[in-house]
Amino acid sequence: MSKLDDIFAKIEKATTDLTTLKIQTVMGDLELQNDGHIGFKKGQTIQGVISNIDLIDGDIKTQITEEFYKNYPELVQFHQAREVKGHEIIANNIDTLKTIIETIKNLPQSK
């Protein structure tokens, strides 16, 4: 497989992940984990809201904890704004992928 074919295969794999956009606004206690990343402490209850947007049929599924909804209305509004921004990000990503593919197609082929 040529390098160009390898790049196209990676792009094709990435496009399968483009059908669902997941947006999360969650809160809890954070800690430094063994791998050096910061993540939620194990065993705690995480509060928040999660939306999954199906980009093929347009369905939006939103799940929210009651405590988060009642106690953090400003963060619920923030999450809603992120959903709108998510649609913009996807549109930009698709345009970027088109540009990358066209650029790669126009590169001289090596033998």
C-alpha positions as CSV (number, residue, x, y, z in Angstrom):
1,M,0.0,0.0,0.0
2,S,1.4,3.4,-1.0
3,K,1.6,6.3,1.5
4,L,-1.2,8.0,-0.4
5,D,-3.4,4.9,-0.1
6,D,-2.5,4.8,3.6
7,I,-3.6,8.4,4.1
8,F,-6.9,7.7,2.2
9,A,-7.5,4.7,4.5
10,K,-7.0,6.8,7.6
11,I,-9.4,9.5,6.2
12,E,-12.0,6.8,5.4
13,K,-11.7,5.4,8.9
14,A,-12.0,8.9,10.4
15,T,-15.2,9.6,8.4
16,T,-17.0,6.7,10.1
17,D,-16.5,8.6,13.4
18,L,-18.1,11.7,12.0
19,T,-21.6,10.4,12.1
20,T,-22.1,11.1,15.8
21,L,-21.0,14.1,17.7
22,K,-20.8,13.7,21.5
23,I,-20.8,16.8,23.6
24,Q,-20.2,16.5,27.4
25,T,-20.4,19.1,30.1
26,V,-19.6,17.2,33.4
27,M,-18.3,18.1,36.8
28,G,-16.6,16.2,39.6
29,D,-13.4,16.0,41.5
30,L,-10.3,15.7,39.4
31,E,-6.9,14.1,40.1
32,L,-3.6,13.4,38.3
33,Q,-3.8,9.8,37.0
34,N,-1.0,7.3,36.7
35,D,-0.6,8.0,32.9
36,G,0.0,11.7,33.6
37,H,-3.4,12.8,32.4
38,I,-6.0,14.6,34.6
39,G,-9.2,12.7,35.1
40,F,-12.1,12.2,37.4
41,K,-11.4,10.5,40.7
42,K,-12.6,6.9,40.6
43,G,-15.8,5.9,42.4
44,Q,-17.5,9.3,42.5
45,T,-20.8,10.4,41.1
46,I,-20.3,12.7,38.1
47,Q,-22.9,15.4,37.5
48,G,-23.6,16.9,34.1
49,V,-25.2,16.7,30.7
50,I,-24.3,14.7,27.6
51,S,-25.7,15.1,24.1
52,N,-25.3,12.8,21.2
53,I,-26.1,14.3,17.8
54,D,-26.6,11.9,14.9
55,L,-25.3,13.7,11.9
56,I,-27.0,11.5,9.4
57,D,-30.6,11.8,10.5
58,G,-30.3,14.9,12.8
59,D,-31.5,13.2,16.0
60,I,-30.3,14.7,19.2
61,K,-30.3,12.7,22.4
62,T,-29.5,14.6,25.6
63,Q,-29.1,13.1,29.0
64,I,-28.8,15.3,32.1
65,T,-28.6,14.6,35.8
66,E,-31.4,16.3,37.9
67,E,-28.9,17.9,40.3
68,F,-26.9,19.4,37.5
69,Y,-30.1,20.8,35.9
70,K,-31.4,22.3,39.1
71,N,-28.2,23.7,40.5
72,Y,-26.2,24.8,37.4
73,P,-28.6,26.5,34.9
74,E,-25.7,28.6,33.5
75,L,-23.8,25.4,32.7
76,V,-26.8,24.0,31.0
77,Q,-27.0,27.1,28.8
78,F,-23.2,26.7,28.2
79,H,-23.8,23.1,27.1
80,Q,-26.6,24.2,24.7
81,A,-24.3,26.8,23.2
82,R,-21.7,24.0,22.7
83,E,-24.3,22.0,20.8
84,V,-24.7,24.8,18.4
85,K,-20.9,25.2,18.1
86,G,-20.6,21.5,17.5
87,H,-22.6,21.8,14.3
88,E,-20.2,24.5,13.1
89,I,-17.2,22.4,14.0
90,I,-18.5,19.4,12.1
91,A,-19.2,21.6,9.0
92,N,-15.7,23.0,9.2
93,N,-14.2,19.5,9.6
94,I,-16.0,18.3,6.5
95,D,-14.7,21.3,4.5
96,T,-11.2,20.7,5.8
97,L,-11.4,17.0,4.9
98,K,-12.5,18.0,1.4
99,T,-9.5,20.3,1.1
100,I,-7.1,17.7,2.3
101,I,-8.4,15.1,-0.1
102,E,-8.3,17.5,-3.1
103,T,-4.7,18.5,-2.1
104,I,-3.6,14.9,-1.8
105,K,-5.2,14.0,-5.2
106,N,-3.3,16.8,-6.8
107,L,0.1,15.7,-5.4
108,P,2.5,14.1,-7.9
109,Q,2.5,10.3,-7.6
110,S,5.8,8.7,-6.7
111,K,6.6,5.2,-8.1
